[in-house]
């Protein structure tokens, strides 16, 4: 019997928008990834990610998603790792994005969780997105979000603005 605590209904993760290294477009624009994003999102993804810095309970919830994606988070505080291990997020469907090799260069895989995103001060204006957890990343306290739209423009976001990302529950078995 699984003794982990289910979060129920979905997983809400709040954080602060931040600038990344500006390198995600190199990966996001790859046709192999875009084809898979179309399958997951139903449409191609904007060639970039929105970075969201996480702390507190949101970091714990993100670490639980990382665990579900098979990613270790050794860099996180032991207390955060232990709390994340106690959360059951198995009811949220994980979508595998497969890596590939091109011209002798390896492009790693990732796991995506369907979600929607909104500014914390305007939760009625939500956009479909996915939380993307790359297999190879230095981000353990930064969540990367992908969408068909350029999220900074679509939600009028700047560094320091707060957003809420709500991950969807598992699709029905009829899907």
Backbone as CSV, one residue per row, in Angstrom:
resi,resn,N_x,N_y,N_z,CA_x,CA_y,CA_z,C_x,C_y,C_z
1,UNK,0.840,-1.182,0.000,0.000,0.000,0.000,0.883,1.242,0.000
2,UNK,0.573,2.198,-0.861,1.333,3.432,-0.975,0.966,4.357,0.180
3,UNK,1.956,4.719,0.993,1.695,5.565,2.162,1.954,7.036,1.880
4,UNK,2.288,7.367,0.641,2.519,8.777,0.316,1.212,9.542,0.354
5,UNK,1.306,10.838,0.664,0.115,11.691,0.742,-0.265,12.183,-0.648
6,UNK,-1.475,11.838,-1.139,-1.885,12.369,-2.438,-2.219,13.853,-2.315
7,UNK,-1.852,14.625,-3.323,-2.183,16.042,-3.318,-3.612,16.260,-3.783
8,UNK,-4.148,15.339,-4.576,-5.539,15.437,-5.027,-5.778,16.592,-5.973
9,UNK,-6.615,16.393,-6.971,-7.069,17.457,-7.852,-6.056,18.023,-8.815
10,UNK,-4.838,18.114,-8.455,-3.802,18.701,-9.282,-2.711,19.268,-8.406
11,UNK,-1.669,19.748,-9.016,-0.546,20.311,-8.274,-0.380,21.770,-8.674
12,UNK,-0.520,22.664,-7.701,-0.298,24.093,-7.935,1.097,24.454,-7.455
13,UNK,1.850,25.112,-8.339,3.213,25.529,-8.021,3.327,27.010,-8.341
14,UNK,3.691,27.803,-7.341,3.844,29.253,-7.511,5.308,29.630,-7.435
15,UNK,5.679,30.649,-8.189,7.054,31.108,-8.142,7.227,32.428,-8.843
16,UNK,8.482,32.829,-8.925,8.857,34.131,-9.469,9.556,33.969,-10.811
17,UNK,9.095,34.697,-11.802,9.682,34.653,-13.139,11.121,35.167,-13.070
18,UNK,12.014,34.458,-13.762,13.417,34.868,-13.790,13.999,34.629,-15.178
19,UNK,15.089,35.301,-15.464,15.775,35.120,-16.747,16.681,33.905,-16.671
20,UNK,16.724,33.176,-17.761,17.620,32.033,-17.844,18.887,32.426,-18.575
21,UNK,19.557,31.428,-19.110,20.803,31.662,-19.836,20.555,32.043,-21.291
22,UNK,19.303,31.944,-21.737,18.986,32.280,-23.121,19.400,31.208,-24.111
23,UNK,19.568,29.976,-23.627,20.011,28.891,-24.499,18.912,27.899,-24.835
24,UNK,17.760,28.002,-24.200,16.695,27.014,-24.409,16.241,26.965,-25.857
25,UNK,16.303,28.110,-26.557,15.829,28.129,-27.948,16.619,27.180,-28.841
26,UNK,17.887,26.948,-28.511,18.718,26.028,-29.293,18.083,24.638,-29.294
27,UNK,17.578,24.245,-28.139,16.965,22.929,-27.993,15.506,22.937,-28.432
28,UNK,14.787,23.951,-27.998,13.347,24.007,-28.254,13.005,24.091,-29.735
29,UNK,13.880,24.643,-30.534,13.613,24.808,-31.968,13.897,23.537,-32.773
30,UNK,14.485,22.530,-32.166,14.829,21.305,-32.886,13.550,20.606,-33.373
31,UNK,13.487,20.269,-34.667,12.290,19.620,-35.222,11.894,18.337,-34.472
32,UNK,12.878,17.549,-34.024,12.578,16.300,-33.312,11.794,16.595,-32.030
33,UNK,12.198,17.626,-31.305,11.464,18.015,-30.104,10.097,18.605,-30.454
34,UNK,10.071,19.474,-31.449,8.813,20.142,-31.807,7.722,19.139,-32.185
35,UNK,8.097,18.082,-32.894,7.105,17.051,-33.244,6.517,16.414,-31.984
36,UNK,7.362,16.160,-31.005,6.879,15.554,-29.761,6.064,16.557,-28.935
37,UNK,6.465,17.826,-28.947,5.688,18.851,-28.234,4.287,18.958,-28.834
38,UNK,4.185,18.803,-30.164,2.870,18.839,-30.816,1.986,17.714,-30.299
39,UNK,2.579,16.541,-30.087,1.812,15.406,-29.572,1.358,15.664,-28.135
40,UNK,2.204,16.285,-27.335,1.887,16.533,-25.930,0.955,17.726,-25.763
41,UNK,1.309,18.845,-26.392,0.561,20.092,-26.230,-0.599,20.233,-27.213
42,UNK,-0.550,19.446,-28.290,-1.557,19.585,-29.333,-1.177,20.654,-30.347
43,UNK,-0.032,21.285,-30.126,0.472,22.351,-30.991,1.965,22.493,-30.700
44,UNK,2.707,23.051,-31.642,4.136,23.263,-31.416,4.373,24.218,-30.256
45,UNK,5.573,24.157,-29.689,5.919,25.013,-28.555,6.741,26.210,-29.020
46,UNK,6.551,27.340,-28.328,7.388,28.509,-28.548,8.838,28.072,-28.331
47,UNK,9.771,28.525,-29.177,11.159,28.071,-29.032,11.901,28.750,-27.873
48,UNK,11.471,28.445,-26.681,12.105,28.962,-25.472,11.314,28.478,-24.275
49,UNK,11.852,28.697,-23.086,11.142,28.314,-21.867,11.001,29.531,-20.966
50,UNK,10.007,29.474,-20.095,9.852,30.481,-19.057,10.419,29.870,-17.785
51,UNK,11.385,30.542,-17.186,11.975,30.061,-15.935,11.225,30.649,-14.754
52,UNK,10.929,29.786,-13.776,10.209,30.191,-12.575,11.000,29.712,-11.363
53,UNK,11.504,30.664,-10.563,12.242,30.333,-9.342,11.266,29.882,-8.269
54,UNK,11.633,28.809,-7.556,10.738,28.207,-6.572,11.351,28.172,-5.181
55,UNK,10.484,28.321,-4.180,10.882,28.186,-2.780,9.730,27.543,-2.016
56,UNK,9.992,27.168,-0.774,8.949,26.676,0.125,8.194,25.474,-0.400
57,UNK,6.877,25.474,-0.156,6.022,24.354,-0.548,6.020,24.131,-2.062
58,UNK,6.156,25.201,-2.838,6.195,25.040,-4.300,7.437,24.279,-4.730
59,UNK,8.553,24.511,-4.058,9.778,23.767,-4.363,9.586,22.294,-4.017
60,UNK,8.922,22.010,-2.910,8.640,20.624,-2.514,7.789,19.947,-3.590
61,UNK,6.756,20.625,-4.053,5.869,20.045,-5.074,6.614,19.816,-6.389
62,UNK,7.471,20.769,-6.766,8.266,20.598,-7.982,9.232,19.422,-7.817
63,UNK,9.834,19.296,-6.647,10.741,18.171,-6.393,9.985,16.847,-6.505
64,UNK,8.708,16.822,-6.083,7.896,15.614,-6.235,7.688,15.288,-7.715
65,UNK,7.466,16.315,-8.553,7.354,16.082,-10.001,8.678,15.581,-10.560
66,UNK,9.787,16.163,-10.105,11.108,15.695,-10.537,11.287,14.215,-10.181
67,UNK,10.856,13.839,-8.966,10.927,12.431,-8.566,10.114,11.565,-9.519
68,UNK,8.907,12.019,-9.858,8.042,11.267,-10.775,8.678,11.129,-12.154
69,UNK,9.507,12.108,-12.512,10.201,12.073,-13.804,11.483,11.238,-13.734
70,UNK,11.777,10.713,-12.550,12.971,9.891,-12.394,14.243,10.691,-12.191
71,UNK,14.098,11.959,-11.822,15.256,12.829,-11.635,15.620,12.931,-10.158
72,UNK,16.909,12.880,-9.882,17.374,13.082,-8.517,17.516,14.577,-8.264
73,UNK,17.394,14.952,-7.011,17.526,16.362,-6.632,18.479,16.475,-5.444
74,UNK,19.646,15.861,-5.570,20.619,15.828,-4.472,21.037,17.218,-4.020
75,UNK,20.950,18.195,-4.915,21.372,19.553,-4.588,20.402,20.250,-3.636
76,UNK,19.181,19.727,-3.528,18.177,20.322,-2.651,18.414,19.925,-1.199
77,UNK,17.942,20.754,-0.302,18.001,20.492,1.120,17.354,19.142,1.424
78,UNK,17.911,18.414,2.359,17.401,17.087,2.704,15.934,17.131,3.138
79,UNK,15.545,18.181,3.862,14.151,18.314,4.299,13.199,18.438,3.126
80,UNK,13.592,19.198,2.101,12.778,19.348,0.890,12.656,18.000,0.194
81,UNK,13.767,17.290,0.066,13.743,15.972,-0.586,12.834,14.998,0.162
82,UNK,12.902,15.017,1.502,12.070,14.106,2.295,10.593,14.450,2.155
83,UNK,10.249,15.739,2.199,8.846,16.136,2.029,8.347,15.754,0.645
84,UNK,9.175,15.947,-0.379,8.786,15.610,-1.753,8.538,14.115,-1.901
85,UNK,9.341,13.313,-1.227,9.180,11.859,-1.303,7.864,11.411,-0.683
86,UNK,7.302,12.231,0.197,6.034,11.906,0.863,4.814,12.253,0.012
87,UNK,4.993,13.044,-1.029,3.865,13.475,-1.863,3.628,12.497,-3.008
88,UNK,2.380,12.158,-3.225,2.003,11.270,-4.315,1.482,12.111,-5.475
89,UNK,2.246,12.177,-6.540,1.819,12.896,-7.744,1.640,11.924,-8.912
90,UNK,1.492,10.641,-8.588,1.401,9.612,-9.635,0.158,9.762,-10.509
91,UNK,-0.840,10.492,-10.025,-2.066,10.687,-10.796,-1.900,11.776,-11.860
92,UNK,-0.765,12.433,-11.894,-0.496,13.434,-12.932,0.302,12.755,-14.030
93,UNK,-0.242,12.789,-15.218,0.358,12.058,-16.338,1.672,12.680,-16.782
94,UNK,2.698,11.848,-16.826,4.015,12.266,-17.313,4.121,11.899,-18.794
95,UNK,4.544,12.854,-19.601,4.722,12.630,-21.049,6.217,12.624,-21.350
96,UNK,6.677,11.538,-21.921,8.104,11.401,-22.212,8.451,12.102,-23.515
97,UNK,9.476,12.935,-23.480,10.047,13.583,-24.661,11.385,12.895,-24.895
98,UNK,11.514,12.219,-26.026,12.709,11.415,-26.282,13.844,12.260,-26.850
99,UNK,15.036,11.953,-26.385,16.231,12.607,-26.904,16.624,12.026,-28.252
100,UNK,17.659,12.573,-28.828,18.123,12.111,-30.138,19.553,12.583,-30.349
101,UNK,20.141,12.119,-31.432,21.489,12.545,-31.796,21.451,13.103,-33.206
102,UNK,22.143,14.203,-33.404,22.207,14.817,-34.725,23.624,15.352,-34.941
103,UNK,24.221,14.979,-36.072,25.562,15.446,-36.426,26.560,15.229,-35.298
104,UNK,26.459,14.067,-34.638,27.387,13.728,-33.565,27.121,14.441,-32.249
105,UNK,26.053,15.210,-32.180,25.704,15.932,-30.957,24.466,15.291,-30.333
106,UNK,24.535,15.067,-29.040,23.434,14.432,-28.329,22.493,15.477,-27.739
107,UNK,21.194,15.273,-27.945,20.153,16.116,-27.374,19.357,15.243,-26.415
108,UNK,19.369,15.576,-25.144,18.762,14.737,-24.116,17.246,14.743,-24.134
109,UNK,16.683,13.783,-23.453,15.239,13.677,-23.320,14.726,14.564,-22.187
110,UNK,13.427,14.487,-21.962,12.789,15.283,-20.909,11.456,14.634,-20.558
111,UNK,10.861,15.113,-19.493,9.520,14.714,-19.103,8.667,15.967,-19.030
112,UNK,7.459,15.891,-19.574,6.551,17.042,-19.566,5.278,16.675,-18.805
113,UNK,4.779,17.633,-18.036,3.529,17.502,-17.307,2.601,18.615,-17.776
114,UNK,1.436,18.254,-18.326,0.495,19.259,-18.806,0.017,20.138,-17.654
115,UNK,-0.191,21.410,-17.961,-0.558,22.365,-16.921,-1.229,23.572,-17.563
116,UNK,-1.548,24.548,-16.731,-1.898,25.868,-17.224,-1.201,26.870,-16.311
117,UNK,-1.027,28.073,-16.827,-0.256,29.089,-16.117,-1.020,30.409,-16.120
118,UNK,-0.861,31.141,-15.034,-1.473,32.465,-14.920,-0.601,33.326,-14.020
119,UNK,-0.753,34.634,-14.163,-0.153,35.549,-13.194,-0.884,35.336,-11.875
120,UNK,-0.187,35.436,-10.756,-0.868,35.291,-9.466,-1.891,36.392,-9.247
121,UNK,-1.670,37.559,-9.862,-2.613,38.665,-9.679,-3.711,38.679,-10.743
122,UNK,-3.771,37.629,-11.586,-4.800,37.531,-12.623,-5.017,36.057,-12.964
123,UNK,-5.496,35.282,-11.989,-5.635,33.835,-12.179,-6.744,33.452,-13.150
124,UNK,-7.593,34.398,-13.554,-8.661,34.094,-14.508,-8.121,33.962,-15.926
125,UNK,-6.995,34.592,-16.208,-6.383,34.567,-17.532,-5.328,33.463,-17.576
126,UNK,-5.772,32.241,-17.848,-4.889,31.077,-17.845,-4.570,30.617,-19.273
127,UNK,-3.343,30.171,-19.449,-2.901,29.631,-20.732,-2.419,28.199,-20.555
128,UNK,-2.717,27.349,-21.534,-2.222,25.981,-21.504,-0.705,25.986,-21.642
129,UNK,-0.070,25.066,-20.937,1.389,24.973,-20.972,1.787,23.576,-20.517
130,UNK,3.067,23.369,-20.325,3.578,22.136,-19.730,4.819,22.479,-18.919
131,UNK,4.965,21.777,-17.811,6.197,21.851,-17.036,7.153,20.878,-17.714
132,UNK,8.335,21.364,-18.083,9.319,20.545,-18.783,10.492,20.283,-17.845
133,UNK,10.777,19.018,-17.618,11.901,18.637,-16.761,12.910,17.889,-17.620
134,UNK,13.944,18.613,-18.097,14.964,17.975,-18.925,15.764,16.941,-18.136
135,UNK,16.203,15.885,-18.822,17.036,14.873,-18.178,18.375,15.459,-17.755
136,UNK,18.870,16.398,-18.531,20.152,17.035,-18.241,19.902,18.506,-17.949
137,UNK,19.976,18.880,-16.686,19.744,20.269,-16.316,20.446,20.571,-15.004
138,UNK,20.797,21.823,-14.831,21.341,22.275,-13.554,20.236,22.875,-12.693
139,UNK,19.048,23.011,-13.275,17.917,23.619,-12.568,17.256,22.607,-11.638
140,UNK,17.410,22.758,-10.340,16.659,21.918,-9.410,15.655,22.761,-8.624
141,UNK,15.862,24.067,-8.571,14.932,24.972,-7.876,14.330,25.968,-8.854
142,UNK,14.488,25.687,-10.149,13.917,26.522,-11.207,13.085,25.623,-12.103
143,UNK,11.812,25.970,-12.258,10.905,25.215,-13.112,10.904,25.837,-14.502
144,UNK,11.013,24.998,-15.519,10.941,25.453,-16.907,9.551,25.150,-17.446
145,UNK,8.936,26.167,-18.036,7.572,26.043,-18.549,7.589,26.302,-20.047
146,UNK,6.910,25.430,-20.797,6.788,25.612,-22.247,5.325,25.809,-22.605
147,UNK,5.094,26.472,-23.721,3.729,26.716,-24.215,3.817,27.051,-25.686
148,UNK,2.670,27.076,-26.338,2.658,27.458,-27.752,2.905,28.961,-27.908
149,UNK,2.615,29.715,-26.871,2.780,31.173,-26.907,4.076,31.593,-26.215
150,UNK,4.557,32.776,-26.541,5.665,33.398,-25.834,5.070,33.921,-24.529
151,UNK,5.270,33.191,-23.441,4.557,33.453,-22.189,4.838,34.828,-21.599
152,UNK,6.046,35.335,-21.747,6.348,36.671,-21.209,5.457,37.727,-21.859
153,UNK,5.229,37.558,-23.152,4.385,38.515,-23.883,2.899,38.246,-23.632
154,UNK,2.503,36.986,-23.721,1.080,36.642,-23.606,0.498,36.979,-22.231
155,UNK,1.328,36.883,-21.182,0.855,37.175,-19.829,1.452,38.472,-19.277
156,UNK,2.147,39.228,-20.134,2.774,40.489,-19.739,3.645,40.289,-18.494
157,UNK,4.628,39.391,-18.624,5.491,39.024,-17.504,6.867,39.651,-17.620
158,UNK,7.402,40.021,-16.477,8.773,40.503,-16.345,9.430,39.740,-15.214
159,UNK,10.764,39.783,-15.159,11.459,39.163,-14.037,10.894,39.701,-12.734
160,UNK,10.647,38.797,-11.783,10.119,39.188,-10.484,8.617,39.033,-10.366
161,UNK,7.901,38.955,-11.501,6.449,38.733,-11.449,6.176,37.319,-10.946
162,UNK,5.082,37.161,-10.229,4.721,35.856,-9.676,3.666,35.181,-10.553
163,UNK,3.865,33.881,-10.774,2.934,33.078,-11.566,2.526,31.855,-10.767
164,UNK,1.406,31.266,-11.180,0.966,29.999,-10.623,0.773,29.020,-11.774
165,UNK,1.357,27.848,-11.626,1.265,26.785,-12.629,0.489,25.644,-11.995
166,UNK,-0.594,25.226,-12.646,-1.450,24.160,-12.142,-1.334,22.959,-13.069
167,UNK,-0.733,21.895,-12.557,-0.574,20.673,-13.354,-1.875,19.907,-13.381
168,UNK,-2.184,19.346,-14.526,-3.433,18.635,-14.755,-3.398,17.240,-14.159
169,UNK,-4.577,16.725,-13.847,-4.687,15.359,-13.347,-4.558,14.372,-14.506
170,UNK,-4.347,13.120,-14.159,-4.191,12.049,-15.135,-5.390,11.991,-16.076
171,UNK,-5.101,11.824,-17.352,-6.172,11.683,-18.336,-6.960,10.410,-18.056
172,UNK,-8.211,10.390,-18.440,-9.038,9.208,-18.190,-8.527,8.037,-19.016
173,UNK,-8.863,6.847,-18.590,-8.393,5.641,-19.289,-9.038,5.501,-20.656
174,UNK,-10.062,6.290,-20.943,-10.728,6.245,-22.244,-9.982,7.070,-23.287
175,UNK,-9.046,7.889,-22.839,-8.351,8.796,-23.763,-7.421,8.042,-24.666
